[in-house]
Amino acid sequence: MMYKREEAYRYTFPQPVPCSFSIVGVEHIRINTGKGEGELIDISPKGCKLSTLFDIPVHQEVSVQMEFILYTERLIVPGILVWQRIHGQGFHYGVEFTGDENLSTSITEDLKQLVKQQ
């Protein structure tokens, strides 16, 4: 699946950020898997690149819920997997966030604080 990003910026982390995620829906059917572990490679207010060992088919719409800490606040972020690529022993996924404007603002503010700290 091809996906064209249209966003103001995308921040690539110097070291991947640990995260957890669960699959909460496939093709609009609610499910709830256990939590899987992964890492954030980069992020923008609209989405991120997720790295994990799990092979998740993306030929159907897969909804996820992600949890991570960018600076100090734990963020719980809903999203949809939009692409998959094999990477080393695992996989990279493009995640489009489906949260509201408050989520985008929280991500932006946390990233500002993170960059200031570095």
N, CA, C and O of each residue as an XYZ file, in Angstrom:
472
protein
N       0.847     -1.171      0.000
C       0.000      0.000      0.000
C       0.894      1.237      0.000
O       1.790      1.343      0.838
N       0.678      2.146     -0.895
C       1.420      3.402     -0.940
C       0.726      4.407     -0.037
O      -0.500      4.422      0.066
N       1.514      5.239      0.612
C       0.958      6.214      1.525
C       1.776      7.486      1.418
O       2.998      7.451      1.565
N       1.130      8.595      1.169
C       1.817      9.874      1.043
C       1.543     10.718      2.276
O       0.393     11.053      2.561
N       2.611     11.067      3.020
C       2.470     11.882      4.223
C       2.371     13.344      3.834
O       3.119     13.822      2.981
N       1.452     14.044      4.459
C       1.359     15.489      4.315
C       1.303     16.056      5.722
O       0.246     16.079      6.353
N       2.459     16.518      6.211
C       2.537     16.997      7.574
C       3.589     18.077      7.689
O       4.456     18.216      6.826
N       3.504     18.843      8.771
C       4.426     19.953      8.961
C       5.828     19.461      9.296
O       6.801     20.016      8.785
N       5.965     18.438     10.137
C       7.267     17.925     10.503
C       7.150     16.484     10.965
O       6.068     16.004     11.303
N       8.279     15.812     10.972
C       8.390     14.444     11.485
C       9.703     14.393     12.244
O      10.760     14.687     11.686
N       9.638     14.017     13.526
C      10.819     13.974     14.377
C      11.325     12.537     14.458
O      10.586     11.634     14.847
N      12.594     12.330     14.088
C      13.232     11.017     14.199
C      14.009     10.981     15.506
O      14.851     11.843     15.759
N      13.728      9.990     16.331
C      14.367      9.876     17.632
C      15.821      9.431     17.478
O      16.120      8.576     16.644
N      16.738     10.010     18.285
C      18.133      9.538     18.259
C      18.215      8.065     18.678
O      18.994      7.298     18.111
N      17.415      7.678     19.667
C      17.270      6.288     20.108
C      15.785      5.966     20.072
O      14.985      6.778     20.537
N      15.379      4.813     19.538
C      13.952      4.481     19.504
C      13.317      4.562     20.899
O      13.958      4.272     21.909
N      12.048      4.960     20.925
C      11.300      5.112     22.174
C      10.449      3.859     22.395
O       9.666      3.489     21.521
N      10.590      3.204     23.547
C       9.769      2.015     23.823
C       8.278      2.361     23.838
O       7.884      3.444     24.272
N       7.475      1.441     23.365
C       6.028      1.620     23.389
C       5.362      0.256     23.500
O       6.002     -0.781     23.329
N       4.085      0.277     23.784
C       3.277     -0.937     23.719
C       2.067     -0.620     22.851
O       1.700      0.542     22.675
N       1.462     -1.656     22.318
C       0.288     -1.457     21.472
C      -0.590     -2.700     21.543
O      -0.127     -3.794     21.866
N      -1.852     -2.505     21.238
C      -2.767     -3.642     21.096
C      -3.634     -3.388     19.878
O      -3.908     -2.243     19.518
N      -4.061     -4.468     19.254
C      -4.986     -4.367     18.124
C      -6.387     -4.289     18.712
O      -6.793     -5.160     19.481
N      -7.123     -3.246     18.349
C      -8.459     -3.043     18.914
C      -9.569     -3.201     17.873
O     -10.751     -3.141     18.212
N      -9.194     -3.402     16.614
C     -10.206     -3.595     15.589
C      -9.609     -4.020     14.268
O      -8.488     -3.649     13.920
N     -10.391     -4.814     13.530
C     -10.033     -5.207     12.170
C     -11.285     -5.018     11.330
O     -12.330     -5.612     11.593
N     -11.152     -4.163     10.300
C     -12.297     -3.873      9.423
C     -13.538     -3.470     10.223
O     -14.635     -3.969      9.970
N     -13.361     -2.582     11.170
C     -14.452     -2.021     11.986
C     -15.110     -3.039     12.917
O     -16.170     -2.763     13.480
N     -14.502     -4.201     13.082
C     -14.985     -5.186     14.065
C     -14.095     -5.060     15.287
O     -12.879     -5.225     15.191
N     -14.693     -4.769     16.439
C     -13.941     -4.563     17.668
C     -13.342     -5.881     18.157
O     -14.035     -6.893     18.259
N     -12.050     -5.851     18.454
C     -11.375     -6.973     19.089
C     -10.437     -6.374     20.130
O     -10.263     -5.156     20.177
N      -9.847     -7.194     20.944
C      -8.877     -6.680     21.910
C      -7.811     -7.734     22.135
O      -8.038     -8.729     22.823
N      -6.661     -7.508     21.555
C      -5.544     -8.429     21.738
C      -4.769     -8.031     22.987
O      -4.988     -6.954     23.542
N      -3.892     -8.872     23.413
C      -2.976     -8.494     24.477
C      -2.014     -7.442     23.969
O      -1.983     -7.144     22.775
N      -1.229     -6.879     24.873
C      -0.282     -5.838     24.481
C       0.964     -6.436     23.860
O       1.498     -7.439     24.335
N       1.413     -5.810     22.804
C       2.663     -6.151     22.169
C       3.666     -5.041     22.414
O       3.291     -3.892     22.647
N       4.929     -5.385     22.361
C       5.992     -4.401     22.579
C       6.560     -3.946     21.246
O       6.623     -4.705     20.280
N       6.968     -2.696     21.224
C       7.566     -2.138     20.023
C       8.378     -0.912     20.361
O       8.621     -0.609     21.529
N       8.795     -0.210     19.323
C       9.563      1.018     19.481
C       9.095      2.034     18.451
O       8.755      1.686     17.320
N       9.086      3.300     18.866
C       8.802      4.392     17.945
C      10.119      4.812     17.299
O      11.097      5.093     17.993
N      10.140      4.852     15.979
C      11.320      5.277     15.226
C      11.245      6.779     14.969
O      12.237      7.493     15.109
N      10.063      7.246     14.594
C       9.830      8.672     14.393
C       8.368      8.977     14.677
O       7.543      8.074     14.817
N       8.058     10.288     14.759
C       6.692     10.683     15.102
C       6.396     12.070     14.552
O       7.295     12.894     14.380
N       5.129     12.310     14.281
C       4.612     13.625     13.938
C       3.282     13.756     14.676
O       2.820     12.781     15.267
N       2.660     14.917     14.659
C       1.351     15.031     15.317
C       0.277     14.142     14.680
O      -0.760     13.881     15.291
N       0.528     13.683     13.457
C      -0.479     12.895     12.731
C      -0.182     11.401     12.657
O      -1.047     10.623     12.255
N       1.042     10.983     13.044
C       1.357      9.565     12.929
C       2.773      9.248     13.370
O       3.512     10.119     13.830
N       3.138      7.969     13.218
C       4.476      7.536     13.628
C       4.900      6.315     12.824
O       4.112      5.707     12.100
N       6.187      5.980     12.984
C       6.718      4.730     12.453
C       6.965      3.821     13.644
O       7.721      4.166     14.552
N       6.327      2.663     13.637
C       6.404      1.676     14.702
C       7.268      0.513     14.251
O       7.104      0.008     13.140
N       8.197      0.084     15.113
C       9.017     -1.092     14.850
C       8.637     -2.166     15.852
O       8.550     -1.899     17.050
N       8.406     -3.391     15.363
C       8.042     -4.503     16.238
C       8.425     -5.822     15.567
O       8.687     -5.867     14.365
N       8.453     -6.878     16.350
C       8.729     -8.207     15.808
C       7.476     -8.868     15.247
O       7.571     -9.881     14.554
N       6.295     -8.305     15.539
C       5.024     -8.911     15.124
C       4.725     -8.650     13.653
O       4.885     -7.532     13.163
N       4.290     -9.694     12.960
C       3.860     -9.607     11.566
C       2.348     -9.416     11.555
O       1.599    -10.372     11.759
N       1.900     -8.195     11.321
C       0.480     -7.852     11.341
C       0.051     -7.567      9.906
O       0.516     -6.594      9.312
N      -0.827     -8.392      9.337
C      -1.263     -8.143      7.957
C      -2.012     -6.811      7.864
O      -2.899     -6.534      8.672
N      -1.654     -5.999      6.885
C      -2.305     -4.699      6.741
C      -3.167     -4.621      5.475
O      -3.500     -3.526      5.023
N      -3.529     -5.772      4.902
C      -4.395     -5.753      3.725
C      -5.838     -5.443      4.109
O      -6.668     -5.185      3.238
N      -6.146     -5.468      5.413
C      -7.422     -5.014      5.941
C      -7.130     -3.840      6.864
O      -5.990     -3.655      7.289
N      -8.162     -3.036      7.184
C      -7.953     -1.921      8.100
C      -7.756     -2.454      9.516
O      -8.647     -3.092     10.078
N      -6.592     -2.188     10.081
C      -6.243     -2.648     11.426
C      -6.126     -1.424     12.337
O      -5.285     -0.553     12.118
N      -6.979     -1.373     13.358
C      -6.951     -0.282     14.333
C      -6.135     -0.716     15.537
O      -6.266     -1.842     16.017
N      -5.292      0.187     16.020
C      -4.443     -0.104     17.170
C      -4.616      0.986     18.229
O      -5.085      2.090     17.955
N      -4.221      0.631     19.432
C      -4.103      1.613     20.505
C      -2.679      1.523     21.022
O      -2.235      0.459     21.453
N      -1.964      2.636     20.980
C      -0.563      2.668     21.375
C      -0.414      3.413     22.697
O      -1.194      4.312     23.011
N       0.601      3.025     23.465
C       0.942      3.725     24.707
C       2.446      3.990     24.706
O       3.250      3.096     24.445
N       2.809      5.246     25.006
C       4.219      5.610     25.068
C       4.388      6.902     25.848
O       3.431      7.644     26.072
N       5.624      7.155     26.257
C       5.983      8.392     26.950
C       7.052      9.083     26.112
O       8.128      8.531     25.884
N       6.745     10.306     25.652
C       7.735     11.076     24.902
C       8.608     11.890     25.842
O       9.832     11.896     25.711
N       7.983     12.574     26.788
C       8.734     13.388     27.743
C       8.396     12.939     29.164
O       9.187     12.230     29.786
N       7.234     13.339     29.688
C       6.840     12.904     31.031
C       5.449     12.299     31.062
O       5.146     11.491     31.940
N       4.606     12.673     30.125
C       3.207     12.253     30.121
C       3.022     10.960     29.324
O       3.510     10.835     28.200
N       2.301      9.991     29.930
C       1.967      8.769     29.200
C       0.829      9.103     28.231
O      -0.234      9.575     28.635
N       1.075      8.849     26.955
C       0.071      9.108     25.927
C      -0.554      7.788     25.501
O       0.147      6.803     25.271
N      -1.869      7.777     25.400
C      -2.623      6.639     24.865
C      -3.231      7.117     23.557
O      -4.082      8.006     23.536
N      -2.779      6.512     22.470
C      -3.035      7.048     21.143
C      -3.709      6.013     20.246
O      -3.157      4.933     20.035
N      -4.904      6.327     19.709
C      -5.527      5.434     18.739
C      -4.953      5.684     17.347
O      -4.564      6.805     17.019
N      -4.903      4.634     16.535
C      -4.387      4.794     15.186
C      -4.784      3.652     14.274
O      -5.416      2.684     14.697
N      -4.404      3.783     13.025
C      -4.662      2.778     11.993
C      -3.340      2.460     11.304
O      -2.592      3.369     10.945
N      -3.050      1.171     11.119
C      -1.851      0.772     10.373
C      -2.098      1.024      8.896
O      -3.095      0.564      8.339
N      -1.182      1.761      8.257
C      -1.391      2.114      6.853
C      -0.394      1.473      5.903
O      -0.649      1.389      4.701
N       0.749      1.016      6.430
C       1.697      0.279      5.592
C       2.575     -0.589      6.478
O       2.671     -0.384      7.688
N       3.221     -1.575      5.835
C       4.119     -2.496      6.518
C       5.349     -2.724      5.642
O       5.244     -2.846      4.421
N       6.530     -2.780      6.293
C       7.767     -3.123      5.591
C       8.571     -4.077      6.466
O       8.632     -3.915      7.685
N       9.178     -5.061      5.842
C      10.083     -5.949      6.569
C      11.347     -5.155      6.882
O      11.876     -4.441      6.031
N      11.819     -5.293      8.121
C      13.026     -4.580      8.530
C      13.831     -5.478      9.463
O      13.424     -5.713     10.601
N      14.959     -5.975      8.994
C      15.777     -6.876      9.793
C      14.984     -8.124     10.174
O      14.405     -8.788      9.314
N      14.961     -8.436     11.468
C      14.205     -9.593     11.969
C      12.750     -9.243     12.265
O      11.974    -10.119     12.646
N      12.368     -7.979     12.096
C      11.011     -7.550     12.439
C      10.346     -6.780     11.318
O      10.597     -7.023     10.137
N       9.496     -5.849     11.708
C       8.683     -5.106     10.752
C       8.572     -3.650     11.178
O       8.594     -3.337     12.368
N       8.453     -2.765     10.195
C       8.122     -1.367     10.438
C       6.708     -1.136      9.922
O       6.311     -1.681      8.892
N       5.958     -0.323     10.650
C       4.584      0.022     10.274
C       4.413      1.523     10.294
O       4.960      2.211     11.157
N       3.660      2.023      9.348
C       3.215      3.404      9.389
C       1.894      3.430     10.125
O       0.968      2.695      9.783
N       1.808      4.286     11.146
C       0.581      4.408     11.935
C       0.032      5.813     11.748
O       0.730      6.795     11.999
N      -1.211      5.909     11.308
C      -1.899      7.193     11.202
C      -2.738      7.360     12.459
O      -3.633      6.556     12.721
N      -2.453      8.402     13.242
C      -3.209      8.640     14.463
C      -4.626      9.088     14.128
O      -4.845      9.849     13.185
N      -5.582      8.603     14.914
C      -6.983      8.950     14.688
C      -7.561      9.761     15.843
O      -8.776      9.922     15.951
N      -6.680     10.272     16.708
C      -7.122     11.088     17.839
C      -7.497     12.495     17.384
O      -7.381     12.839     16.208
N      -7.949     13.295     18.343
C      -8.400     14.652     18.049
C      -7.242     15.651     18.086
O      -6.083     15.263     18.230
N      -7.562     16.919     17.957
C      -6.558     17.985     17.941
C      -5.803     18.072     19.264
O      -4.635     18.461     19.284
N      -6.459     17.713     20.372
C      -5.775     17.730     21.673
C      -4.597     16.755     21.682
O      -3.559     17.040     22.278
N      -4.755     15.624     21.031
C      -3.670     14.648     20.933
C      -2.497     15.242     20.165
O      -1.351     15.131     20.599
N      -2.771     15.866     19.040
C      -1.705     16.491     18.242
C      -0.965     17.544     19.050
O       0.260     17.648     18.977
N      -1.715     18.326     19.823
C      -1.114     19.362     20.657
C      -0.236     18.737     21.740
O       0.865     19.226     21.996
N      -0.704     17.665     22.379
C       0.077     16.986     23.416
C       1.380     16.435     22.856
O       2.430     16.557     23.487
N       1.318     15.831     21.676
C       2.525     15.289     21.040
C       3.510     16.412     20.734
O       4.704     16.285     21.005
N       3.014     17.505     20.172
C       3.866     18.638     19.834
C       4.528     19.227     21.081
O       5.728     19.501     21.073
N       3.761     19.421     22.140
C       4.308     19.992     23.371
C       5.346     19.061     24.006
O       6.394     19.521     24.459
N       5.064     17.766     24.041
C       6.027     16.813     24.600
C       7.318     16.781     23.778
O       8.410     16.694     24.340
N       7.196     16.850     22.460
C       8.391     16.855     21.612
C       9.228     18.108     21.839
O      10.457     18.038     21.851
N       8.573     19.253     22.020
C       9.310     20.481     22.309
C      10.121     20.323     23.586
O      11.291     20.703     23.632
N       9.504     19.762     24.622
C      10.201     19.579     25.895
C      11.349     18.567     25.745
O      12.433     18.760     26.296
N      11.098     17.504     25.002
C      12.120     16.488     24.781
C      13.346     17.076     24.076
O      14.481     16.814     24.474
N      13.113     17.864     23.036
C      14.210     18.472     22.279
C      14.981     19.460     23.152
O      16.209     19.517     23.082
N      14.273     20.236     23.973
C      14.945     21.179     24.887
C      15.859     20.458     25.865
O      16.937     20.949     26.200
N      15.422     19.294     26.318
C      16.169     18.514     27.297
C      17.466     17.954     26.691
O      18.461     17.807     27.402
N      17.464     17.649     25.417
C      18.610     16.999     24.776
C      19.775     17.915     24.547
O      20.800     17.489     24.015
